Amino acid sequence: MRTGTIPLVFITDQNYVLPTAVAITSVVKNKKTTTSYEFIIFATALSENDKRKLVASASGLPLRFIDFGTQKYQNIVCKTHVSVAALCKFEIANILSSYDKVLYLDGDIIVQDDLSDLFNTNIEDYYVGAVKDAYVLEEKKQTLGVDGYFNSGVMLLNCAKIRHDKMAEKLWNLKCLKRDLLFMDQDVFNLAFAGKVKYLDFRYNFMAAYFRKKYHAFLTDIYADESYVNKQCLHPAIIHYTGKNPWQYYHRIGAEIWRRYFEMSVCANQKLYYRDTWMAKVKKAFLICLYGKRQYKLKQNQKLAFRLTLFWISDCLQFCFAFS
C-alpha cells in the first residue's frame, strides 16, 4: 500500500457487479483532489468482462482483484438475501497482511462525501469502527446479549489488531458453532468484536429508509438531538440500500440518488428490470396463479442458473477465440 493511500475493500460476485460498479463511481466522483484511494475487490467467480467494468469504474485509480472461492462455506445456509460471499469479510485482515487498517464497504451503497475523515478515525484500541444498526439494536441486545449492535455494511477494520488477536479464526468458529443466527456475517461480527467497537456517526452508514421521517425515532433514541438527526439526513456521507435495492425497485426511497450515479457509471447502458412497476407486478401475479408460489420461485432460480451458464459459455468462447 502506498503511504497516504486509503484502501477500500469490496466483495462481489456476478450478482453484485452492477451495484459495486455504481458504488465505486460514487466514491470517485466525490473524492477530494488531495485524496488517494486504492480499490481492492474480493472477487467470487467474476468473468473477465465483469472485471473490466469494475476497472473502468475506478477511472484510473488503482484497483486490484483477489480471487476468492466460497467452497469453504458450501455448507452454510443462507437465511436472508445475503450470500455466503459475505463471509469473505472474516478473512480480510489475514489476506491483506501488509495493511494495518482498511475501509470495507458493501456494494449496495452510494458515497456522497470524501472518505478521508472516516478513514482517519482513531481505532487503535478497537477491532472495528462501525455504525449502530438502529433498526434491530434493541432486539439484538436481547437475543445476542450484546450492549451495542452495528451494521457490517461499512466497517473501518483494524487489521493489525484483528491479526494479532487471531480474530479470523474466532469469527469462523463462532459461525460454525452458532448456525441458528439470522444474518450471514453481521451477528457473528457483533459477538466476536463485543466491547472492542468504536461507534461512528450514522451519516457513515445511513440506511436509505431513514430518509422517511417516521424512521427518525430510531435515530433520536440513539443520538438524542433531533435537530442534529434532521440535519444529517439532508446529506449523509454513505447511503446504504438495505432491503429492497434501487436497481430492482424504482420507487424505493432514495433510489433517485442511486440512479444519478448509475447514469454516470460504465453500466449506464445496461437495462434495468424493475420489480415494482405495474407490469412487473401483473406478470408476477399471473405466473404465481399459473404455477403456484413454490413452482414460481423454482422457475426463477432455474432462469438465473441458465443466464449464468450462458455468461460462462460466452467467456469461454471469447478466451478460445483470443488464442486461436
C-alpha positions in Angstrom: 0.0 0.0 0.0 1.3 3.5 -0.9 1.7 5.8 2.1 -1.3 8.1 2.4 -3.5 6.0 0.2 -6.8 4.8 1.6 -7.6 1.1 0.9 -11.2 0.5 0.1 -12.4 -3.1 0.1 -15.4 -4.5 -1.7 -16.7 -8.1 -2.0 -18.6 -9.0 -5.1 -19.9 -12.0 -7.2 -21.7 -11.9 -10.6 -24.9 -10.7 -9.0 -23.3 -7.6 -7.5 -21.1 -6.3 -10.2 -23.6 -3.6 -11.3 -24.1 -2.1 -7.8 -20.4 -2.4 -7.0 -19.5 -0.5 -10.2 -22.0 2.2 -9.3 -20.7 2.4 -5.7 -17.1 2.8 -7.0 -18.3 5.5 -9.4 -19.8 7.5 -6.5 -16.6 7.2 -4.5 -14.5 8.5 -7.4 -17.0 11.4 -8.1 -16.9 12.7 -4.6 -13.3 12.4 -3.6 -11.1 15.4 -2.9 -8.3 16.1 -5.4 -5.8 15.5 -2.5 -7.3 12.1 -1.6 -5.8 8.9 -2.9 -7.8 5.6 -3.0 -6.9 2.1 -3.7 -9.7 -0.3 -4.6 -9.3 -4.0 -3.5 -12.0 -6.3 -4.8 -12.5 -9.7 -3.3 -14.0 -11.4 -6.4 -16.0 -14.6 -6.4 -16.3 -16.2 -9.9 -16.2 -13.0 -11.9 -15.9 -13.0 -15.7 -13.2 -11.0 -17.4 -16.0 -8.7 -18.7 -17.2 -8.1 -15.1 -13.6 -7.3 -14.1 -13.2 -4.8 -17.0 -16.4 -3.0 -15.8 -15.0 -2.6 -12.3 -11.6 -1.4 -13.5 -13.2 1.2 -15.8 -15.4 2.4 -12.9 -12.2 3.3 -10.9 -11.4 5.9 -13.6 -7.7 5.2 -13.5 -7.3 4.9 -9.7 -5.5 1.7 -8.6 -7.8 -1.3 -8.5 -6.8 -5.0 -8.0 -8.7 -8.2 -7.6 -8.3 -11.0 -5.1 -10.0 -14.1 -6.4 -11.7 -15.7 -3.5 -13.5 -19.1 -3.6 -16.5 -19.9 -1.4 -16.1 -23.7 -1.3 -15.3 -23.4 2.4 -18.8 -22.0 3.0 -20.8 -24.5 0.9 -22.5 -26.0 4.0 -23.6 -22.6 5.3 -27.3 -22.0 4.8 -28.5 -18.5 3.6 -31.3 -17.2 5.7 -31.6 -13.8 4.1 -30.8 -12.2 0.7 -27.1 -12.0 1.7 -25.0 -14.7 0.0 -22.1 -16.8 1.6 -19.7 -14.4 -0.3 -20.2 -12.1 2.7 -18.2 -14.5 4.8 -15.1 -13.4 2.9 -15.1 -10.4 5.4 -13.8 -12.7 8.1 -10.6 -13.2 6.1 -9.8 -9.6 5.0 -7.3 -8.9 7.7 -5.3 -12.1 7.2 -5.3 -11.9 3.4 -4.3 -8.2 3.4 -1.4 -8.9 5.7 0.5 -5.8 4.8 -2.3 -3.5 5.8 -2.9 -2.2 9.3 -6.3 -0.6 8.5 -8.8 -0.8 5.7 -12.3 0.5 5.0 -14.7 -2.2 4.0 -17.8 -1.2 2.0 -20.8 -3.2 0.9 -21.7 -2.9 -2.8 -25.2 -1.6 -2.2 -24.1 1.8 -1.1 -23.6 5.3 -2.5 -20.8 7.5 -1.2 -21.6 11.3 -1.3 -18.5 12.6 0.5 -14.8 12.2 0.6 -13.8 9.3 2.9 -10.6 10.8 4.4 -12.2 11.9 7.7 -13.8 8.5 8.2 -10.6 6.6 7.4 -8.6 8.8 9.8 -10.8 7.9 12.8 -8.6 6.6 15.6 -9.5 2.9 16.2 -6.2 1.9 17.7 -7.8 0.1 20.7 -10.7 -1.3 18.7 -11.3 -4.1 16.2 -13.7 -2.0 14.2 -15.2 1.4 13.7 -18.9 0.9 12.7 -22.4 2.4 12.9 -25.1 1.2 15.2 -27.9 -0.6 13.4 -30.8 1.4 14.8 -33.4 -0.9 13.2 -32.6 -4.0 15.2 -30.5 -2.6 18.1 -32.9 -3.3 20.9 -33.9 -6.7 19.5 -30.2 -7.8 19.1 -29.4 -6.6 22.6 -31.9 -9.2 23.9 -31.2 -12.1 21.5 -27.4 -11.8 21.4 -26.8 -10.4 24.8 -24.6 -7.5 23.5 -24.5 -3.9 24.7 -24.4 -2.5 21.2 -25.0 -3.8 17.7 -23.5 -2.5 14.5 -24.2 -2.9 10.8 -21.4 -4.7 9.0 -22.0 -3.0 5.6 -19.5 -0.2 6.4 -16.6 -1.2 8.6 -13.3 0.5 9.4 -11.2 -2.5 10.2 -8.2 -2.5 12.5 -6.4 -5.3 10.6 -3.3 -5.3 12.7 -5.3 -5.9 15.9 -7.6 -8.5 14.3 -4.5 -10.4 13.1 -2.7 -10.1 16.4 -5.7 -11.5 18.4 -6.4 -14.2 15.8 -10.0 -13.0 15.3 -10.5 -14.5 11.9 -10.4 -18.0 13.5 -12.8 -16.9 16.2 -15.2 -15.4 13.7 -15.3 -18.6 11.7 -15.6 -20.9 14.7 -18.5 -18.8 16.0 -20.2 -19.0 12.6 -19.9 -22.8 12.7 -21.0 -23.1 16.3 -24.0 -20.7 16.1 -25.7 -21.8 12.8 -29.1 -20.5 14.0 -28.0 -16.9 13.7 -30.1 -15.0 11.2 -27.6 -12.6 9.5 -24.8 -14.1 7.4 -21.9 -12.3 8.9 -23.2 -9.4 11.0 -24.4 -11.3 14.1 -21.0 -13.1 14.3 -19.0 -9.8 14.0 -21.1 -8.3 16.8 -20.5 -11.3 19.1 -16.8 -11.6 18.4 -16.0 -7.9 18.5 -18.2 -7.0 21.5 -16.5 -4.4 23.7 -14.0 -3.5 21.0 -16.2 -1.4 18.7 -15.7 2.3 18.1 -19.2 3.6 17.2 -19.3 6.0 14.3 -21.8 8.7 13.4 -24.8 7.3 11.5 -24.0 9.5 8.5 -21.3 7.0 7.6 -23.8 4.1 7.2 -27.2 5.8 6.6 -29.9 3.3 5.9 -31.9 4.6 2.9 -35.2 4.1 4.9 -34.0 6.9 7.3 -35.0 9.4 4.6 -38.6 8.8 5.8 -39.4 11.0 8.8 -41.2 8.1 10.6 -37.9 6.3 11.0 -36.1 9.2 12.6 -37.3 7.9 16.0 -34.8 5.1 15.7 -32.0 7.6 15.4 -33.2 10.1 18.1 -33.3 7.2 20.5 -29.5 6.8 20.0 -28.3 10.3 19.2 -30.9 12.2 21.3 -30.6 15.5 19.4 -33.5 15.6 16.9 -32.2 18.7 15.1 -28.8 17.0 14.5 -30.6 13.9 13.1 -32.6 16.1 10.8 -29.5 17.9 9.6 -27.5 14.7 8.9 -30.4 13.2 7.0 -30.1 16.0 4.4 -26.8 14.8 3.1 -25.4 11.6 4.6 -21.9 10.6 3.7 -22.7 7.0 2.8 -26.2 5.8 1.9 -26.8 2.1 2.4 -29.6 0.5 0.5 -30.5 -2.4 2.8 -33.6 -4.4 1.9 -35.1 -3.6 -1.5 -32.4 -2.4 -3.8 -32.7 0.6 -6.1 -31.6 -1.3 -9.3 -34.6 -3.6 -8.9 -37.1 -1.3 -7.2 -37.7 2.0 -9.0 -39.8 3.6 -6.2 -37.5 2.6 -3.4 -36.9 5.6 -1.1 -33.6 7.3 -2.1 -33.5 5.4 -5.5 -33.2 8.6 -7.5 -29.8 9.3 -5.8 -28.6 5.8 -6.8 -29.8 6.3 -10.4 -27.9 9.5 -10.7 -24.6 7.7 -10.2 -25.8 4.7 -12.3 -26.2 7.1 -15.2 -22.6 8.4 -14.7 -21.2 4.8 -14.5 -19.8 2.4 -17.1 -23.1 0.4 -16.7 -25.3 3.3 -17.8 -26.4 1.5 -21.0 -27.4 -1.7 -19.1 -31.1 -2.2 -19.0 -32.6 -2.4 -15.5 -35.6 -4.7 -14.8 -37.7 -3.3 -12.1 -39.9 -5.4 -9.9 -42.2 -2.7 -8.7 -43.7 -1.4 -11.9 -47.3 -2.3 -12.5 -46.4 -4.5 -15.5 -43.9 -6.5 -13.4 -46.5 -6.9 -10.6 -49.1 -8.1 -13.0 -46.7 -10.6 -14.6 -45.6 -12.0 -11.2 -49.2 -12.4 -10.1 -50.2 -14.2 -13.3 -47.2 -16.6 -13.1 -48.0 -17.4 -9.4 -51.6 -18.1 -10.3 -50.4 -20.3 -13.2 -47.6 -22.3 -11.4 -48.2 -21.7 -7.7 -45.9 -19.8 -5.4 -43.4 -22.7 -4.9 -43.1 -23.6 -8.6 -42.7 -19.9 -9.4 -39.7 -19.5 -7.1 -38.2 -22.7 -8.6 -38.5 -21.4 -12.1 -37.0 -18.0 -11.2 -33.9 -19.9 -9.7 -33.7 -22.0 -12.9 -33.8 -18.9 -15.0 -30.9 -17.3 -13.1 -28.8 -20.5 -13.4 -29.5 -20.6 -17.1 -28.3 -16.9 -17.5 -25.1 -17.6 -15.5 -24.4 -20.6 -17.7 -24.7 -18.5 -20.8 -22.3 -15.9 -19.4 -19.8 -18.7 -18.6 -20.0 -20.2 -22.1 -19.6 -16.7 -23.6 -16.4 -16.1 -21.6 -15.0 -19.5 -22.6 -15.6 -18.8 -26.3 -14.0 -15.3 -26.1 -11.0 -16.9 -24.4 -10.7 -19.6 -27.1 -11.0 -17.1 -30.0 -8.4 -14.9 -28.4 -5.8 -17.6 -28.7 -6.9 -19.2 -31.9 
